[in-house]
Amino acid sequence: MPIYEYVSEAAEDPEHSCRICARGFELRRPVDRPALEVCPLCKNPVKKVISRVNTPKVTKPLSVSDAKKAGFTVLEKRDQGVYEKL
């Protein structure tokens, strides 16, 4: 289940938001459910915030020796559909 971030539409107005939705909150929801429209605590309108995506950062390609040290089996294509273990 993905994690969605929500924040109050009136975050700068403390009268129209509780302390939870004023700062923003995260909620795990199934993908097939519609987006939340009101805060579950104070029932005031909230909006979904687009959050950053966490992607792995690869600085350099792995060499054959690095892959072997990490426990991977390294294969090299020799002929039509024939692979040889290095």
Distance bins in CASP14 RR format, pairs under 12 A and 6 or more apart:
PFRMAT RR
TARGET T0000
AUTHOR 0000-0000-0000
RMODE 2
METHOD distances of the structure
MODEL  1
1 26 0 0 0 0 0 1 0 0 0 0 0
1 27 0 0 0 0 1 0 0 0 0 0 0
1 28 1 0 1 0 0 0 0 0 0 0 0
1 29 1 0 0 1 0 0 0 0 0 0 0
1 30 1 0 1 0 0 0 0 0 0 0 0
1 31 1 0 0 1 0 0 0 0 0 0 0
1 32 0 0 0 0 0 1 0 0 0 0 0
1 33 0 0 0 0 1 0 0 0 0 0 0
2 26 0 0 0 0 0 1 0 0 0 0 0
2 27 0 0 0 0 1 0 0 0 0 0 0
2 28 1 0 0 1 0 0 0 0 0 0 0
2 29 1 0 0 1 0 0 0 0 0 0 0
2 30 0 0 0 0 1 0 0 0 0 0 0
2 31 1 0 0 1 0 0 0 0 0 0 0
2 32 0 0 0 0 0 1 0 0 0 0 0
2 33 0 0 0 0 0 1 0 0 0 0 0
2 35 0 0 0 0 0 1 0 0 0 0 0
2 48 0 0 0 0 0 1 0 0 0 0 0
2 51 0 0 0 0 1 0 0 0 0 0 0
2 53 0 0 0 0 0 1 0 0 0 0 0
3 25 0 0 0 0 0 1 0 0 0 0 0
3 26 1 0 1 0 0 0 0 0 0 0 0
3 27 1 0 0 1 0 0 0 0 0 0 0
3 28 1 0 1 0 0 0 0 0 0 0 0
3 29 0 0 0 0 1 0 0 0 0 0 0
3 30 0 0 0 0 0 1 0 0 0 0 0
3 31 0 0 0 0 0 1 0 0 0 0 0
3 48 0 0 0 0 0 1 0 0 0 0 0
3 49 0 0 0 0 0 1 0 0 0 0 0
3 51 0 0 0 0 1 0 0 0 0 0 0
3 52 0 0 0 0 0 1 0 0 0 0 0
3 53 0 0 0 0 0 1 0 0 0 0 0
3 54 0 0 0 0 0 1 0 0 0 0 0
4 24 0 0 0 0 0 1 0 0 0 0 0
4 25 0 0 0 0 1 0 0 0 0 0 0
4 26 1 0 0 1 0 0 0 0 0 0 0
4 27 1 0 1 0 0 0 0 0 0 0 0
4 28 1 0 0 1 0 0 0 0 0 0 0
4 29 1 0 1 0 0 0 0 0 0 0 0
4 30 0 0 0 0 0 1 0 0 0 0 0
4 31 0 0 0 0 1 0 0 0 0 0 0
4 33 0 0 0 0 1 0 0 0 0 0 0
4 34 0 0 0 0 0 1 0 0 0 0 0
4 35 1 0 0 1 0 0 0 0 0 0 0
4 36 1 0 0 1 0 0 0 0 0 0 0
4 46 0 0 0 0 0 1 0 0 0 0 0
4 47 0 0 0 0 0 1 0 0 0 0 0
4 48 1 0 1 0 0 0 0 0 0 0 0
4 49 0 0 0 0 1 0 0 0 0 0 0
4 50 0 0 0 0 1 0 0 0 0 0 0
4 51 0 0 0 0 1 0 0 0 0 0 0
5 21 0 0 0 0 0 1 0 0 0 0 0
5 23 0 0 0 0 0 1 0 0 0 0 0
5 24 1 0 0 1 0 0 0 0 0 0 0
5 25 1 0 0 1 0 0 0 0 0 0 0
5 26 1 0 1 0 0 0 0 0 0 0 0
5 27 1 0 0 1 0 0 0 0 0 0 0
5 28 0 0 0 0 0 1 0 0 0 0 0
5 29 0 0 0 0 0 1 0 0 0 0 0
5 35 0 0 0 0 0 1 0 0 0 0 0
5 36 0 0 0 0 0 1 0 0 0 0 0
5 46 0 0 0 0 1 0 0 0 0 0 0
5 47 0 0 0 0 1 0 0 0 0 0 0
5 48 1 0 0 1 0 0 0 0 0 0 0
5 49 1 0 1 0 0 0 0 0 0 0 0
5 50 0 0 0 0 1 0 0 0 0 0 0
5 51 1 0 1 0 0 0 0 0 0 0 0
5 52 0 0 0 0 1 0 0 0 0 0 0
6 17 0 0 0 0 0 1 0 0 0 0 0
6 20 0 0 0 0 1 0 0 0 0 0 0
6 21 1 0 0 1 0 0 0 0 0 0 0
6 22 0 0 0 0 0 1 0 0 0 0 0
6 23 0 0 0 0 0 1 0 0 0 0 0
6 24 1 0 0 1 0 0 0 0 0 0 0
6 25 1 0 1 0 0 0 0 0 0 0 0
6 26 1 0 0 1 0 0 0 0 0 0 0
6 27 1 0 0 1 0 0 0 0 0 0 0
6 28 0 0 0 0 0 1 0 0 0 0 0
6 29 0 0 0 0 1 0 0 0 0 0 0
6 35 0 0 0 0 1 0 0 0 0 0 0
6 36 1 0 1 0 0 0 0 0 0 0 0
6 37 0 0 0 0 1 0 0 0 0 0 0
6 38 0 0 0 0 1 0 0 0 0 0 0
6 39 1 0 0 1 0 0 0 0 0 0 0
6 40 0 0 0 0 1 0 0 0 0 0 0
6 41 0 0 0 0 0 1 0 0 0 0 0
6 44 0 0 0 0 0 1 0 0 0 0 0
6 45 0 0 0 0 0 1 0 0 0 0 0
6 46 1 0 1 0 0 0 0 0 0 0 0
6 47 1 0 0 1 0 0 0 0 0 0 0
6 48 1 0 1 0 0 0 0 0 0 0 0
6 49 1 0 0 1 0 0 0 0 0 0 0
6 50 0 0 0 0 0 1 0 0 0 0 0
6 51 0 0 0 0 0 1 0 0 0 0 0
7 17 0 0 0 0 1 0 0 0 0 0 0
7 18 0 0 0 0 0 1 0 0 0 0 0
7 20 0 0 0 0 0 1 0 0 0 0 0
7 21 1 0 0 1 0 0 0 0 0 0 0
7 22 1 0 0 1 0 0 0 0 0 0 0
7 23 1 0 0 1 0 0 0 0 0 0 0
7 24 1 0 1 0 0 0 0 0 0 0 0
7 25 1 0 0 1 0 0 0 0 0 0 0
7 26 0 0 0 0 0 1 0 0 0 0 0
7 27 0 0 0 0 0 1 0 0 0 0 0
7 36 0 0 0 0 0 1 0 0 0 0 0
7 39 0 0 0 0 1 0 0 0 0 0 0
7 44 0 0 0 0 0 1 0 0 0 0 0
7 45 0 0 0 0 0 1 0 0 0 0 0
7 46 1 0 0 1 0 0 0 0 0 0 0
7 47 1 0 0 1 0 0 0 0 0 0 0
7 48 0 0 0 0 1 0 0 0 0 0 0
7 49 1 0 1 0 0 0 0 0 0 0 0
7 50 0 0 0 0 0 1 0 0 0 0 0
7 51 0 0 0 0 0 1 0 0 0 0 0
8 14 0 0 0 0 1 0 0 0 0 0 0
8 15 0 0 0 0 0 1 0 0 0 0 0
8 16 1 0 0 1 0 0 0 0 0 0 0
8 17 1 1 0 0 0 0 0 0 0 0 0
8 18 1 0 0 1 0 0 0 0 0 0 0
8 19 0 0 0 0 0 1 0 0 0 0 0
8 20 0 0 0 0 1 0 0 0 0 0 0
8 21 1 1 0 0 0 0 0 0 0 0 0
8 22 1 0 1 0 0 0 0 0 0 0 0
8 23 0 0 0 0 1 0 0 0 0 0 0
8 24 1 0 0 1 0 0 0 0 0 0 0
8 25 0 0 0 0 1 0 0 0 0 0 0
8 36 0 0 0 0 0 1 0 0 0 0 0
8 37 0 0 0 0 0 1 0 0 0 0 0
8 38 0 0 0 0 1 0 0 0 0 0 0
8 39 1 0 0 1 0 0 0 0 0 0 0
8 41 0 0 0 0 0 1 0 0 0 0 0
8 42 0 0 0 0 1 0 0 0 0 0 0
8 43 0 0 0 0 0 1 0 0 0 0 0
8 44 1 0 0 1 0 0 0 0 0 0 0
8 45 1 0 0 1 0 0 0 0 0 0 0
8 46 1 0 1 0 0 0 0 0 0 0 0
8 47 1 0 0 1 0 0 0 0 0 0 0
8 48 0 0 0 0 0 1 0 0 0 0 0
8 49 0 0 0 0 0 1 0 0 0 0 0
9 16 0 0 0 0 1 0 0 0 0 0 0
9 17 0 0 0 0 1 0 0 0 0 0 0
9 21 0 0 0 0 1 0 0 0 0 0 0
9 22 0 0 0 0 0 1 0 0 0 0 0
9 24 0 0 0 0 0 1 0 0 0 0 0
9 36 0 0 0 0 0 1 0 0 0 0 0
9 37 0 0 0 0 1 0 0 0 0 0 0
9 38 0 0 0 0 1 0 0 0 0 0 0
9 39 0 0 0 0 1 0 0 0 0 0 0
9 42 0 0 0 0 0 1 0 0 0 0 0
9 44 1 0 0 1 0 0 0 0 0 0 0
9 45 1 0 1 0 0 0 0 0 0 0 0
9 46 1 0 0 1 0 0 0 0 0 0 0
9 47 1 0 1 0 0 0 0 0 0 0 0
9 48 0 0 0 0 0 1 0 0 0 0 0
9 49 0 0 0 0 0 1 0 0 0 0 0
10 16 1 1 0 0 0 0 0 0 0 0 0
10 17 1 0 1 0 0 0 0 0 0 0 0
10 18 0 0 0 0 0 1 0 0 0 0 0
10 21 0 0 0 0 1 0 0 0 0 0 0
10 22 0 0 0 0 1 0 0 0 0 0 0
10 39 0 0 0 0 0 1 0 0 0 0 0
10 42 0 0 0 0 0 1 0 0 0 0 0
10 44 1 0 0 1 0 0 0 0 0 0 0
10 45 1 0 0 1 0 0 0 0 0 0 0
10 46 0 0 0 0 1 0 0 0 0 0 0
10 47 0 0 0 0 0 1 0 0 0 0 0
11 17 1 0 0 1 0 0 0 0 0 0 0
11 18 0 0 0 0 0 1 0 0 0 0 0
11 19 0 0 0 0 0 1 0 0 0 0 0
11 20 0 0 0 0 0 1 0 0 0 0 0
11 21 1 0 0 1 0 0 0 0 0 0 0
11 22 1 0 1 0 0 0 0 0 0 0 0
11 23 1 0 0 1 0 0 0 0 0 0 0
11 24 1 0 0 1 0 0 0 0 0 0 0
11 25 0 0 0 0 0 1 0 0 0 0 0
11 39 0 0 0 0 0 1 0 0 0 0 0
11 44 0 0 0 0 0 1 0 0 0 0 0
11 45 0 0 0 0 0 1 0 0 0 0 0
11 46 0 0 0 0 1 0 0 0 0 0 0
11 47 0 0 0 0 1 0 0 0 0 0 0
11 49 0 0 0 0 0 1 0 0 0 0 0
12 22 0 0 0 0 1 0 0 0 0 0 0
12 23 0 0 0 0 0 1 0 0 0 0 0
13 21 0 0 0 0 0 1 0 0 0 0 0
13 22 0 0 0 0 1 0 0 0 0 0 0
13 44 0 0 0 0 1 0 0 0 0 0 0
13 45 0 0 0 0 0 1 0 0 0 0 0
14 21 0 0 0 0 0 1 0 0 0 0 0
14 22 1 0 0 1 0 0 0 0 0 0 0
14 23 0 0 0 0 0 1 0 0 0 0 0
14 42 0 0 0 0 0 1 0 0 0 0 0
14 44 0 0 0 0 0 1 0 0 0 0 0
15 22 0 0 0 0 0 1 0 0 0 0 0
15 42 0 0 0 0 0 1 0 0 0 0 0
15 44 0 0 0 0 1 0 0 0 0 0 0
16 22 0 0 0 0 1 0 0 0 0 0 0
16 38 0 0 0 0 0 1 0 0 0 0 0
16 39 0 0 0 0 0 1 0 0 0 0 0
16 42 0 0 0 0 1 0 0 0 0 0 0
16 43 0 0 0 0 0 1 0 0 0 0 0
16 44 1 0 1 0 0 0 0 0 0 0 0
16 45 0 0 0 0 1 0 0 0 0 0 0
16 46 0 0 0 0 0 1 0 0 0 0 0
17 23 0 0 0 0 1 0 0 0 0 0 0
17 24 0 0 0 0 1 0 0 0 0 0 0
17 25 0 0 0 0 0 1 0 0 0 0 0
17 38 0 0 0 0 0 1 0 0 0 0 0
17 39 1 0 0 1 0 0 0 0 0 0 0
17 41 0 0 0 0 1 0 0 0 0 0 0
17 42 1 0 0 1 0 0 0 0 0 0 0
17 43 0 0 0 0 0 1 0 0 0 0 0
17 44 1 0 1 0 0 0 0 0 0 0 0
17 45 0 0 0 0 1 0 0 0 0 0 0
17 46 0 0 0 0 1 0 0 0 0 0 0
17 47 0 0 0 0 0 1 0 0 0 0 0
18 24 0 0 0 0 0 1 0 0 0 0 0
18 25 0 0 0 0 1 0 0 0 0 0 0
18 38 0 0 0 0 0 1 0 0 0 0 0
18 39 1 0 0 1 0 0 0 0 0 0 0
18 40 0 0 0 0 1 0 0 0 0 0 0
18 41 1 0 1 0 0 0 0 0 0 0 0
18 42 1 1 0 0 0 0 0 0 0 0 0
18 43 0 0 0 0 1 0 0 0 0 0 0
18 44 1 0 0 1 0 0 0 0 0 0 0
18 46 0 0 0 0 0 1 0 0 0 0 0
19 25 0 0 0 0 0 1 0 0 0 0 0
19 39 0 0 0 0 0 1 0 0 0 0 0
19 41 0 0 0 0 1 0 0 0 0 0 0
19 42 0 0 0 0 1 0 0 0 0 0 0
19 44 0 0 0 0 0 1 0 0 0 0 0
20 26 0 0 0 0 0 1 0 0 0 0 0
20 27 0 0 0 0 0 1 0 0 0 0 0
20 39 1 0 0 1 0 0 0 0 0 0 0
20 40 0 0 0 0 1 0 0 0 0 0 0
20 41 1 0 1 0 0 0 0 0 0 0 0
20 42 1 0 0 1 0 0 0 0 0 0 0
20 43 0 0 0 0 0 1 0 0 0 0 0
20 44 0 0 0 0 0 1 0 0 0 0 0
20 46 0 0 0 0 1 0 0 0 0 0 0
21 27 0 0 0 0 0 1 0 0 0 0 0
21 36 0 0 0 0 1 0 0 0 0 0 0
21 37 0 0 0 0 0 1 0 0 0 0 0
21 38 0 0 0 0 1 0 0 0 0 0 0
21 39 1 0 1 0 0 0 0 0 0 0 0
21 40 0 0 0 0 1 0 0 0 0 0 0
21 41 1 0 0 1 0 0 0 0 0 0 0
21 42 1 0 0 1 0 0 0 0 0 0 0
21 43 0 0 0 0 1 0 0 0 0 0 0
21 44 1 0 0 1 0 0 0 0 0 0 0
21 45 0 0 0 0 1 0 0 0 0 0 0
21 46 1 0 1 0 0 0 0 0 0 0 0
21 47 0 0 0 0 1 0 0 0 0 0 0
21 49 0 0 0 0 0 1 0 0 0 0 0
22 39 0 0 0 0 1 0 0 0 0 0 0
22 41 0 0 0 0 0 1 0 0 0 0 0
22 42 0 0 0 0 1 0 0 0 0 0 0
22 44 0 0 0 0 1 0 0 0 0 0 0
22 46 0 0 0 0 0 1 0 0 0 0 0
23 39 0 0 0 0 0 1 0 0 0 0 0
23 46 0 0 0 0 0 1 0 0 0 0 0
23 49 0 0 0 0 0 1 0 0 0 0 0
24 36 0 0 0 0 0 1 0 0 0 0 0
24 39 0 0 0 0 1 0 0 0 0 0 0
24 41 0 0 0 0 0 1 0 0 0 0 0
24 46 0 0 0 0 1 0 0 0 0 0 0
24 47 0 0 0 0 0 1 0 0 0 0 0
24 48 0 0 0 0 0 1 0 0 0 0 0
24 49 1 0 0 1 0 0 0 0 0 0 0
24 51 0 0 0 0 0 1 0 0 0 0 0
25 36 0 0 0 0 1 0 0 0 0 0 0
25 39 0 0 0 0 1 0 0 0 0 0 0
25 40 0 0 0 0 1 0 0 0 0 0 0
25 41 0 0 0 0 1 0 0 0 0 0 0
25 42 0 0 0 0 0 1 0 0 0 0 0
25 46 0 0 0 0 1 0 0 0 0 0 0
25 48 0 0 0 0 0 1 0 0 0 0 0
25 49 0 0 0 0 1 0 0 0 0 0 0
26 36 0 0 0 0 0 1 0 0 0 0 0
26 46 0 0 0 0 0 1 0 0 0 0 0
26 48 0 0 0 0 0 1 0 0 0 0 0
26 49 0 0 0 0 1 0 0 0 0 0 0
26 51 0 0 0 0 1 0 0 0 0 0 0
27 33 0 0 0 0 0 1 0 0 0 0 0
27 35 0 0 0 0 0 1 0 0 0 0 0
27 36 1 0 0 1 0 0 0 0 0 0 0
27 39 0 0 0 0 0 1 0 0 0 0 0
27 40 0 0 0 0 1 0 0 0 0 0 0
27 41 0 0 0 0 0 1 0 0 0 0 0
27 46 0 0 0 0 1 0 0 0 0 0 0
27 48 0 0 0 0 1 0 0 0 0 0 0
27 49 0 0 0 0 0 1 0 0 0 0 0
27 51 0 0 0 0 0 1 0 0 0 0 0
28 36 0 0 0 0 0 1 0 0 0 0 0
29 35 0 0 0 0 1 0 0 0 0 0 0
29 36 1 0 0 1 0 0 0 0 0 0 0
29 40 0 0 0 0 0 1 0 0 0 0 0
29 48 0 0 0 0 0 1 0 0 0 0 0
33 48 0 0 0 0 0 1 0 0 0 0 0
34 48 0 0 0 0 0 1 0 0 0 0 0
35 45 0 0 0 0 0 1 0 0 0 0 0
35 46 0 0 0 0 1 0 0 0 0 0 0
35 47 0 0 0 0 1 0 0 0 0 0 0
35 48 1 0 1 0 0 0 0 0 0 0 0
35 49 0 0 0 0 0 1 0 0 0 0 0
35 50 0 0 0 0 0 1 0 0 0 0 0
36 43 0 0 0 0 0 1 0 0 0 0 0
36 44 0 0 0 0 0 1 0 0 0 0 0
36 45 0 0 0 0 1 0 0 0 0 0 0
36 46 1 0 0 1 0 0 0 0 0 0 0
36 47 0 0 0 0 1 0 0 0 0 0 0
36 48 1 0 0 1 0 0 0 0 0 0 0
36 49 0 0 0 0 0 1 0 0 0 0 0
37 43 0 0 0 0 1 0 0 0 0 0 0
37 44 0 0 0 0 0 1 0 0 0 0 0
37 45 1 0 0 1 0 0 0 0 0 0 0
37 46 1 0 0 1 0 0 0 0 0 0 0
37 47 0 0 0 0 1 0 0 0 0 0 0
37 48 0 0 0 0 1 0 0 0 0 0 0
38 44 1 0 0 1 0 0 0 0 0 0 0
38 45 1 0 1 0 0 0 0 0 0 0 0
38 46 1 0 0 1 0 0 0 0 0 0 0
38 47 0 0 0 0 0 1 0 0 0 0 0
39 45 1 0 0 1 0 0 0 0 0 0 0
39 46 1 0 1 0 0 0 0 0 0 0 0
39 47 0 0 0 0 0 1 0 0 0 0 0
40 46 0 0 0 0 1 0 0 0 0 0 0
58 66 0 0 0 0 0 1 0 0 0 0 0
60 66 0 0 0 0 1 0 0 0 0 0 0
61 67 0 0 0 0 1 0 0 0 0 0 0
62 68 0 0 0 0 1 0 0 0 0 0 0
62 69 0 0 0 0 1 0 0 0 0 0 0
62 70 1 0 0 1 0 0 0 0 0 0 0
62 71 0 0 0 0 0 1 0 0 0 0 0
62 72 0 0 0 0 1 0 0 0 0 0 0
62 74 0 0 0 0 1 0 0 0 0 0 0
63 69 0 0 0 0 1 0 0 0 0 0 0
63 70 0 0 0 0 0 1 0 0 0 0 0
63 72 0 0 0 0 0 1 0 0 0 0 0
63 74 0 0 0 0 1 0 0 0 0 0 0
63 86 0 0 0 0 0 1 0 0 0 0 0
64 70 0 0 0 0 0 1 0 0 0 0 0
64 71 0 0 0 0 0 1 0 0 0 0 0
64 72 0 0 0 0 1 0 0 0 0 0 0
64 73 0 0 0 0 0 1 0 0 0 0 0
64 74 1 0 1 0 0 0 0 0 0 0 0
64 75 0 0 0 0 0 1 0 0 0 0 0
64 76 0 0 0 0 1 0 0 0 0 0 0
64 85 0 0 0 0 0 1 0 0 0 0 0
64 86 1 0 0 1 0 0 0 0 0 0 0
65 71 0 0 0 0 0 1 0 0 0 0 0
65 72 0 0 0 0 0 1 0 0 0 0 0
65 74 0 0 0 0 1 0 0 0 0 0 0
65 86 0 0 0 0 1 0 0 0 0 0 0
66 72 0 0 0 0 1 0 0 0 0 0 0
66 74 0 0 0 0 1 0 0 0 0 0 0
67 73 0 0 0 0 1 0 0 0 0 0 0
67 74 1 0 1 0 0 0 0 0 0 0 0
67 75 0 0 0 0 0 1 0 0 0 0 0
67 76 0 0 0 0 0 1 0 0 0 0 0
67 86 0 0 0 0 1 0 0 0 0 0 0
68 74 1 0 0 1 0 0 0 0 0 0 0
68 75 0 0 0 0 0 1 0 0 0 0 0
68 85 0 0 0 0 0 1 0 0 0 0 0
68 86 1 0 0 1 0 0 0 0 0 0 0
72 85 0 0 0 0 0 1 0 0 0 0 0
72 86 0 0 0 0 0 1 0 0 0 0 0
73 83 0 0 0 0 0 1 0 0 0 0 0
73 84 0 0 0 0 0 1 0 0 0 0 0
73 85 1 0 0 1 0 0 0 0 0 0 0
73 86 0 0 0 0 1 0 0 0 0 0 0
74 83 0 0 0 0 1 0 0 0 0 0 0
74 84 0 0 0 0 1 0 0 0 0 0 0
74 85 1 0 0 1 0 0 0 0 0 0 0
74 86 1 0 1 0 0 0 0 0 0 0 0
75 81 0 0 0 0 0 1 0 0 0 0 0
75 82 0 0 0 0 1 0 0 0 0 0 0
75 83 1 0 1 0 0 0 0 0 0 0 0
75 84 1 0 0 1 0 0 0 0 0 0 0
75 85 1 0 1 0 0 0 0 0 0 0 0
75 86 1 0 0 1 0 0 0 0 0 0 0
76 82 0 0 0 0 1 0 0 0 0 0 0
76 83 1 0 0 1 0 0 0 0 0 0 0
76 84 1 0 1 0 0 0 0 0 0 0 0
76 85 0 0 0 0 1 0 0 0 0 0 0
76 86 1 0 1 0 0 0 0 0 0 0 0
77 83 1 0 1 0 0 0 0 0 0 0 0
77 84 0 0 0 0 1 0 0 0 0 0 0
77 85 0 0 0 0 0 1 0 0 0 0 0
77 86 0 0 0 0 0 1 0 0 0 0 0
78 84 1 0 1 0 0 0 0 0 0 0 0
78 85 0 0 0 0 0 1 0 0 0 0 0
78 86 0 0 0 0 0 1 0 0 0 0 0
END
